[in-house]
Amino acid sequence: MEISARVEFTADPDRVFTMVTDQRYLERVCQASHAEEYAASVDGLTTNTSRTLPAPEIAARFTGPTLTVKERIDWSEAGPDGSRTAVVTLNVPGQPVEMNGRLALTAGGPGSVLELTGDLKVSIPLLGRKLEQSAAPAVLAGFDVQQKVGTEWLATPA
């Protein structure tokens, strides 16, 4: 299932990139997503998060009451204008769920635009499409959490 989302930040791409690759920011995003447990790390241009979240009702019969979502983002070097792209992989260990996508960070809007495009796949015969449709809002809600946390983060003097 194709998914896409867009968020805007009131800072230039360099400052937004610095934010989204800061471990403290990633931890705040995990906390704001109501993760029961989480871990975040940054290694150069790569970020990793792991969040244990309440399972959506439709998925709970397969996953149990919680599920762990692991996300890896591999950023490119900055272009001359500060823009960047990234490869995003998201999976749920032990479950047939994955998302492969791309992020694009560019100048635009009030300062910067961060756009996500991806393909969410649940590989369960007969139910996969329905589970994809129920999981997509949760993935997009996670992107909205980044907007909220990022807006607060950028409002704090550097």
C-alpha positions in Angstrom: 0.0 0.0 0.0 1.5 3.3 -1.1 1.6 6.0 1.7 2.8 9.5 1.7 3.0 12.4 4.2 4.4 15.9 4.4 5.4 18.0 7.3 6.8 21.6 7.4 9.3 23.2 9.7 10.2 26.8 10.4 13.9 26.3 9.9 16.3 25.7 7.0 17.1 22.2 5.8 20.5 22.2 7.6 18.9 22.9 11.0 16.1 20.4 10.4 18.6 17.7 9.5 20.6 18.5 12.6 17.4 18.1 14.6 16.2 14.8 13.0 19.6 13.3 13.5 19.9 14.3 17.2 19.4 11.4 19.6 17.6 13.6 22.1 15.1 14.6 19.4 14.6 10.9 18.4 14.0 10.0 22.1 11.4 12.8 22.4 9.6 11.5 19.3 9.5 8.0 20.9 8.2 9.4 24.2 5.6 11.5 22.4 4.4 8.4 20.5 3.5 6.8 23.9 6.1 4.1 23.5 6.2 1.7 26.5 9.8 1.1 25.8 12.1 2.7 23.3 15.7 3.1 22.1 17.2 5.6 19.7 20.7 5.9 18.2 22.6 7.9 15.7 25.7 6.7 13.8 26.9 9.2 11.3 24.1 9.7 8.7 22.1 6.8 10.0 19.4 6.9 12.7 17.7 3.9 14.4 14.7 3.8 16.6 12.9 0.9 18.3 9.5 1.5 19.9 7.2 -0.9 21.8 3.7 0.4 21.2 0.2 -0.8 22.0 -0.9 -2.9 19.0 -3.8 -1.7 16.9 -7.0 -3.6 17.8 -7.2 -5.4 14.4 -3.5 -6.5 14.7 -3.5 -7.5 18.4 -4.8 -11.0 17.7 -1.7 -11.6 15.7 0.9 -9.6 17.7 -0.4 -9.7 21.2 -1.1 -6.4 23.1 2.1 -4.7 22.0 4.3 -4.7 19.0 7.8 -3.4 18.5 8.5 -1.1 15.5 12.0 -0.7 14.3 12.9 2.2 12.0 16.2 2.8 10.2 16.9 6.0 8.2 20.0 6.3 6.0 20.5 9.9 5.0 22.5 11.1 2.0 25.0 13.9 2.0 23.6 17.4 1.6 23.1 18.9 -1.9 24.4 22.4 -2.7 21.1 23.9 -1.5 21.1 21.8 1.8 18.5 19.3 0.5 18.9 15.7 1.4 17.2 12.4 0.8 17.0 9.3 2.9 16.1 5.6 2.6 13.6 4.5 5.3 13.1 0.9 6.4 10.5 0.1 9.0 9.7 -3.4 10.3 8.0 -5.2 13.1 10.3 -8.1 14.2 8.6 -11.4 14.2 5.7 -10.1 12.1 5.3 -10.0 8.3 5.2 -6.2 8.2 7.6 -3.8 6.5 7.7 -0.4 4.9 10.3 0.7 2.5 10.4 4.4 1.6 12.2 7.6 1.0 12.4 10.9 2.7 13.1 14.2 1.0 14.2 17.2 3.0 14.1 20.4 0.9 13.7 24.1 1.4 10.1 25.2 1.1 7.0 26.1 3.1 7.9 28.2 6.1 11.5 27.0 5.9 11.8 23.3 5.1 9.6 20.5 3.9 10.0 16.8 4.9 8.2 14.4 2.6 7.7 10.7 3.1 6.8 8.3 0.4 6.7 4.5 0.9 5.2 1.1 0.4 3.7 -0.5 3.4 3.4 -4.3 3.1 1.7 -6.8 5.4 2.4 -10.3 4.0 -0.6 -12.3 5.4 -2.8 -14.1 2.9 -6.3 -12.7 2.6 -5.9 -10.2 5.5 -2.8 -8.4 4.3 -4.6 -5.5 2.5 -7.0 -4.9 5.4 -4.1 -4.9 7.9 -2.2 -2.5 5.7 -5.2 -0.2 5.6 -5.4 -0.3 9.4 -1.6 0.1 9.9 -1.2 3.1 7.5 -2.8 5.6 9.8 -0.5 4.6 12.7 2.5 5.1 10.4 1.2 8.5 9.3 0.4 9.4 13.0 4.1 8.7 13.8 5.1 11.2 11.1 2.6 13.8 12.7 4.4 13.3 16.0 7.6 14.3 14.4 5.9 17.5 13.2 4.7 18.3 16.8 8.0 17.5 18.5 10.0 19.3 15.8 7.9 22.4 16.1 8.5 22.5 19.8 12.2 21.7 19.4 12.8 24.5 16.8 10.9 27.0 19.0 13.7 26.5 21.7 16.7 28.8 21.1 19.6 26.9 19.6 
